[in-house]
Amino acid sequence: MNYEQELQKGAEAQQLLNNPIFKEVMGDIKNKLHEITLNTPTTEMVACMDAIRNEQLFESIERMIVSYIYTGKMAQQMMEETKEVKKEFKR
């Protein structure tokens, strides 16, 4: 993937995280998963581990979106640095 594509992907990820409906849905799901985790009896080991695993998996979605944002920011920086280097060589 080139810098422009990474930048676009990062911008779209930022828009997604800033979207009020997305925020609400993510919050609702996170709360529901947390509630399930808290209400699963520790005596039911498999169910308890599944609940914890589901909560962790869900949290990884947000981390992945944030990583796209950071990658887009790094691509922007690399594009700017590349432009500066090209300017220096043209002199």
N, C-alpha and C positions, 0 to 999 in steps of 0.2 A: 504494500500500500504506500502511495506517495504522500508527501507532506500535505498537499491540498486535500486529499481524501481523509487523512487523519484529522486535519483541522475541521473539516465538515462534520465528521463523525463526532468530534468533541463538542462542536456547537449544537448538534442535534441532541446529544446526551445532556448538555446543560439545559436546553429547552425542556427536555423531558423532566428533569429534576425540579425545574421551576414551575411546571404545570400544576395548578391547584388541584385538579381532579386526580392526577397521578399521585400527588402528595397525600391526598385524602385516602385513596385506595391503598397505597403502601402503608400508611399509618393504621388503617383498619385491619389489614391482613396481619401486620406485625403484632398488633394488640391481640387479635384472635389467636395467633400462634402462641403468643406468650401466655395467654389465658389457658390454652390447652396444655401447655407445658406445666404450668403451675397446678392445674387441676388433675393431672395424671398421677395416680398413686405411685409412689416409689416402689411399692411391692410388685407392680406390674412393670418389670424391668424392660422388656422389649418395647412396650408401648411408651414408656418413659424415654427410652433412648431414641425411638422414632420421633417423638415430639421435639426433643432437643435437636436432632439432626435436621428436621424440617425447619425449625427456627433458624438454625445456622445457615442452611441452604438459602433461605429467603434473604437473610442479611447479606449473603454473597452477591445477590443481584444488585443491590445498591452499591456495594463496593466495586463491582465491575463497571457500572455506569460512571462512577466517580473516576475510575481509572481511565475511561475513554476521555473524560474531560481533561485530565492531566496530560494524557498523550496528545490531545489536540493543542493544549497550551505549549507543550514542548515542540510540537511541529511548527507552531507559529514562531517560536523563538528561533528554531533552526532555519526557517524561511527568511527571517529577518537577518540572521547572521550570514546566510548564504548571499543575500543581496549586498550586504556590506563588503564581503570578500570580493564579489564580482566588481563592485565599484572601485575597490583598491587596485585590482588588476587592470582596470581600464585606464587608470592614470598613467 
